[in-house]
C-alpha cells in the first residue's frame, strides 16, 4: 500500500504547489537590464582611461558581447498564469490521490469491522432468544466478523471460540471453523465436547493431514467413552473418508451392537457396513 500511497501524496503536494506558486513569466527582462547596466558601467570606465589605444574596438566588442541579444523593442509583458486557472487540474489530482488511497488502503474493511462490532451485542441477543426470528445469512456473516474482532481482545474466551466455529460451519467457512475449534480445544484440551467439536470439523472440512489428526482425537475419545454413539459415528465416517475400511467396519459394527433394534438409523448403518465390508475385501 505504501508504494501507491507515496505517489498519491506527492501528487497532492504538487497540486497544492500549483495553487500557491503559479507559473510566472521568465526573467529575460531582468537579464537585459543587467546587460545594459554593465555596458554603461564599462563604457564609463573606458572614457576615464586615457592610455587605451584601440578604444573604438573595445566599445564595439562591448556592444557585441553585452547588447547583441537585447531586443530593439521592449517585449510585451507576459501575464503570469493565474492560480485559479490551475484549479481544475489541482482538483483532479486531489481526487485521483484520494481514489488511489481508498483503493489501496484497508479503510473499507475497517468500516465493516466497526459496523459488525456495533451490531454484535444485538445479534447475540437475537441468536440466544428462542422466541426471536432466526438470523439471516448476512446477519450470521456480520456476527462472525464481530466475534472475530471480539476474540482478538478476549483470546481465552472458550464459549466465544465455540460459537464462532458453529457459525462458520453454518456459513460453509471451513477454514474459520477449523481455526476456532482448534483454539477452543487448545483452551480446554481435556474437555470431551471441545475435543469432539475439533475432531468433527476436521473430519468434515479438513485435508488428509487434518483427517489423520481427527482419527487420533476420536480414538482417544472412544477409549474414554466407548459407548458414545456420536463418537462411533464420527469415527466410522473418518475411517470411510480415509479409506480405512477395516476401521470403518469395526466402528459400524459397534454402532449396531449399541443401537436399539427399533432405532431408525440401523438401516442406513447396515448399508454403510455392507459397502465397507465389500471395499475391505
C-alpha positions as CSV (number, residue, x, y, z in Angstrom):
1,X,0.0,0.0,0.0
2,X,2.9,2.4,0.8
3,X,4.2,2.1,-2.8
4,X,0.9,3.5,-4.1
5,X,0.2,6.0,-1.2
6,X,3.6,7.8,-1.6
7,X,3.0,8.8,-5.2
8,X,-0.5,9.9,-4.3
9,X,0.8,12.2,-1.5
10,X,3.4,13.6,-3.9
11,X,0.7,14.4,-6.5
12,X,-1.4,16.1,-3.8
13,X,1.6,18.2,-2.7
14,X,2.2,19.1,-6.4
15,X,-1.4,20.2,-6.8
16,X,-1.2,22.4,-3.8
17,X,2.0,23.9,-5.0
18,X,0.4,24.8,-8.3
19,X,-2.2,26.8,-6.5
20,X,0.1,28.6,-4.1
21,X,3.0,29.1,-6.6
22,X,1.5,29.7,-10.0
23,X,3.7,29.8,-13.1
24,X,5.5,33.1,-13.5
25,X,7.0,34.8,-16.6
26,X,10.7,34.4,-17.4
27,X,13.5,36.7,-16.2
28,X,14.6,37.8,-19.7
29,X,13.8,41.5,-19.0
30,X,15.9,41.4,-15.8
31,X,18.8,40.0,-17.8
32,X,18.6,42.7,-20.5
33,X,18.5,45.4,-17.9
34,X,21.6,44.0,-16.2
35,X,23.5,43.8,-19.5
36,X,22.7,47.4,-20.3
37,X,23.9,48.4,-16.8
38,X,27.2,46.5,-17.3
39,X,27.6,48.0,-20.7
40,X,27.2,51.5,-19.5
41,X,29.5,51.0,-16.5
42,X,32.2,49.6,-18.7
43,X,31.8,52.4,-21.2
44,X,32.2,55.0,-18.4
45,X,35.4,53.2,-17.3
46,X,36.8,53.3,-20.8
47,X,36.0,57.0,-21.1
48,X,38.1,57.7,-17.9
49,X,41.1,55.8,-19.1
50,X,43.5,57.9,-21.3
51,X,46.0,55.4,-22.4
52,X,43.8,53.0,-24.3
53,X,44.9,52.7,-27.9
54,X,42.1,50.9,-29.5
55,X,39.1,52.5,-27.6
56,X,36.7,52.1,-30.5
57,X,37.4,48.4,-31.0
58,X,36.8,47.8,-27.3
59,X,33.5,49.6,-27.5
60,X,32.4,47.5,-30.4
61,X,33.4,44.4,-28.5
62,X,31.3,45.5,-25.5
63,X,28.3,46.1,-27.8
64,X,28.7,42.7,-29.3
65,X,29.0,40.8,-26.0
66,X,26.5,42.7,-23.9
67,X,24.0,44.3,-26.2
68,X,23.8,41.9,-29.1
69,X,21.0,39.7,-27.7
70,X,18.9,42.6,-26.3
71,X,15.8,43.1,-28.5
72,X,15.2,46.5,-30.0
73,X,11.7,46.9,-28.7
74,X,10.5,46.1,-25.3
75,X,8.6,42.7,-25.5
76,X,5.1,42.6,-24.4
77,X,4.8,41.7,-20.8
78,X,3.7,38.1,-20.3
79,X,0.9,37.9,-17.8
80,X,1.6,35.2,-15.3
81,X,-0.8,32.3,-15.2
82,X,-3.4,32.8,-12.5
83,X,-3.7,30.2,-9.8
84,X,-7.5,29.8,-10.4
85,X,-6.8,28.7,-14.0
86,X,-5.0,25.7,-12.5
87,X,-7.8,24.9,-10.0
88,X,-9.5,22.2,-12.2
89,X,-6.2,20.3,-12.7
90,X,-5.4,20.6,-9.0
91,X,-8.8,19.3,-8.0
92,X,-8.4,16.4,-10.4
93,X,-5.1,15.5,-8.9
94,X,-6.6,15.6,-5.4
95,X,-9.5,13.4,-6.4
96,X,-7.0,11.0,-8.0
97,X,-4.9,10.9,-4.9
98,X,-7.9,10.2,-2.7
99,X,-9.1,7.4,-5.1
100,X,-5.7,5.7,-5.0
101,X,-5.7,5.9,-1.3
102,X,-9.2,4.4,-0.9
103,X,-8.4,1.7,-3.5
104,X,-5.1,0.6,-1.9
105,X,-6.0,1.0,1.8
106,X,-8.0,-1.2,4.1
107,X,-10.4,1.5,5.1
108,X,-13.4,-0.3,3.7
109,X,-12.6,-3.4,5.7
110,X,-12.1,-1.3,8.8
111,X,-15.5,0.2,8.4
112,X,-17.1,-3.2,8.0
113,X,-15.4,-4.4,11.2
114,X,-16.6,-1.4,13.1
115,X,-20.1,-1.9,11.9
116,X,-20.1,-5.6,12.9
117,X,-18.7,-4.7,16.3
118,X,-21.6,-2.3,17.0
119,X,-24.2,-4.9,15.9
120,X,-22.7,-7.9,17.6
121,X,-24.5,-7.5,21.0
122,X,-27.9,-7.2,19.4
123,X,-27.2,-10.2,17.1
124,X,-26.1,-12.3,20.1
125,X,-29.3,-11.4,22.0
126,X,-31.4,-12.4,18.9
127,X,-29.5,-15.6,18.5
128,X,-30.0,-16.6,22.1
129,X,-33.7,-15.6,22.2
130,X,-35.8,-18.7,21.4
131,X,-38.8,-16.5,20.5
132,X,-36.8,-14.3,18.1
133,X,-36.6,-14.8,14.3
134,X,-33.6,-16.9,13.1
135,X,-30.7,-14.9,11.9
136,X,-30.3,-14.4,8.2
137,X,-27.1,-15.4,6.4
138,X,-25.9,-11.8,6.1
139,X,-26.6,-11.4,9.8
140,X,-24.6,-14.5,10.6
141,X,-21.7,-13.2,8.5
142,X,-21.8,-9.9,10.4
143,X,-21.9,-11.8,13.7
144,X,-18.9,-13.9,12.6
145,X,-17.0,-10.8,11.8
146,X,-17.9,-9.2,15.1
147,X,-17.0,-12.3,17.1
148,X,-13.6,-12.5,15.4
149,X,-13.0,-8.9,16.4
150,X,-14.1,-9.5,20.0
151,X,-12.0,-12.6,20.3
152,X,-8.9,-10.6,19.4
153,X,-9.4,-8.8,22.6
154,X,-10.5,-11.9,24.5
155,X,-8.4,-14.7,23.2
156,X,-9.2,-17.0,26.1
157,X,-13.0,-16.8,25.8
158,X,-13.8,-20.5,25.2
159,X,-17.5,-20.1,24.6
160,X,-16.8,-17.4,22.0
161,X,-14.5,-19.6,20.0
162,X,-17.0,-22.4,20.1
163,X,-19.8,-20.1,18.9
164,X,-17.6,-18.7,16.1
165,X,-16.8,-22.2,15.0
166,X,-20.5,-23.2,14.8
167,X,-21.4,-20.0,12.9
168,X,-18.6,-20.6,10.5
169,X,-19.9,-24.1,9.8
170,X,-23.3,-22.7,9.0
171,X,-21.7,-20.3,6.5
172,X,-19.6,-23.1,5.0
173,X,-16.4,-21.3,6.1
174,X,-14.3,-24.4,6.9
175,X,-11.1,-22.5,7.4
176,X,-12.6,-20.2,10.1
177,X,-14.4,-23.1,11.8
178,X,-11.2,-25.2,12.0
179,X,-9.3,-22.3,13.4
180,X,-12.0,-21.5,16.0
181,X,-12.4,-25.1,17.2
182,X,-8.6,-25.6,17.3
183,X,-8.3,-22.6,19.6
184,X,-11.2,-23.9,21.8
185,X,-9.5,-27.4,22.0
186,X,-6.2,-25.6,22.9
187,X,-8.0,-23.8,25.8
188,X,-9.8,-27.0,27.0
189,X,-7.8,-30.0,25.9
190,X,-9.4,-32.3,28.5
191,X,-12.9,-31.2,27.6
192,X,-14.6,-34.0,25.6
193,X,-17.0,-31.5,24.0
194,X,-14.2,-29.3,22.8
195,X,-12.2,-32.4,21.5
196,X,-15.3,-33.8,19.7
197,X,-16.1,-30.4,18.1
198,X,-12.5,-30.1,16.8
199,X,-12.4,-33.7,15.5
200,X,-15.8,-33.2,13.9
201,X,-14.8,-30.2,11.9
202,X,-11.5,-31.8,10.9
203,X,-13.4,-34.8,9.5
204,X,-15.9,-32.7,7.6
205,X,-13.7,-29.8,6.4
206,X,-10.1,-30.8,6.8
207,X,-7.5,-32.1,4.4
208,X,-5.8,-35.5,4.5
209,X,-3.3,-34.4,7.2
210,X,-6.1,-32.9,9.4
211,X,-8.1,-36.1,8.9
212,X,-5.4,-38.2,10.4
213,X,-5.3,-35.8,13.4
214,X,-9.1,-36.2,13.7
215,X,-8.7,-40.0,13.9
216,X,-6.2,-39.8,16.7
217,X,-8.6,-37.5,18.7
218,X,-11.6,-39.8,18.0
219,X,-9.7,-42.9,19.1
220,X,-8.7,-41.1,22.3
221,X,-12.4,-40.1,22.9
222,X,-13.6,-43.7,22.1
223,X,-11.2,-45.1,24.7
224,X,-12.7,-42.7,27.3
225,X,-16.3,-43.1,26.1
226,X,-16.7,-46.5,24.4
227,X,-20.5,-46.3,24.3
228,X,-20.7,-42.8,22.9
229,X,-22.8,-43.1,19.7
230,X,-21.7,-39.7,18.3
231,X,-18.0,-40.6,18.7
232,X,-18.6,-44.0,17.0
233,X,-20.5,-42.4,14.1
234,X,-17.8,-39.9,13.5
235,X,-15.0,-42.5,13.9
236,X,-16.7,-44.6,11.2
237,X,-17.1,-41.5,8.9
238,X,-13.5,-40.6,9.4
239,X,-12.4,-44.1,8.5
240,X,-14.5,-44.1,5.4
241,X,-13.1,-40.8,4.2
242,X,-9.6,-42.0,4.7
243,X,-10.5,-45.4,3.1
244,X,-9.5,-47.3,6.2
245,X,-12.3,-49.9,5.7
246,X,-11.4,-52.3,8.5
247,X,-11.6,-49.4,11.0
248,X,-14.9,-48.3,9.4
249,X,-16.3,-51.9,9.7
250,X,-15.3,-52.2,13.3
251,X,-16.9,-48.8,14.2
252,X,-20.1,-49.6,12.3
253,X,-20.5,-53.0,13.9
254,X,-20.1,-51.4,17.3
255,X,-22.8,-48.9,16.5
256,X,-25.2,-51.7,15.5
257,X,-24.5,-53.5,18.8
258,X,-25.3,-50.4,20.8
259,X,-28.3,-49.1,18.9
260,X,-31.8,-50.4,19.9
261,X,-33.4,-52.8,17.5
262,X,-36.1,-50.3,16.6
263,X,-33.7,-47.4,16.0
264,X,-34.4,-45.7,12.7
265,X,-30.7,-45.3,12.0
266,X,-30.0,-49.0,11.9
267,X,-31.0,-49.4,8.2
268,X,-28.6,-46.7,6.9
269,X,-25.8,-48.0,9.1
270,X,-26.3,-51.6,7.8
271,X,-26.0,-50.3,4.2
272,X,-22.8,-48.5,5.1
273,X,-21.5,-51.6,6.8
274,X,-22.1,-53.7,3.7
275,X,-20.3,-51.2,1.5
276,X,-17.3,-51.0,3.8
277,X,-17.1,-54.8,4.1
278,X,-17.2,-55.1,0.2
279,X,-14.4,-52.5,-0.1
280,X,-12.3,-54.1,2.6
281,X,-12.1,-57.4,0.7
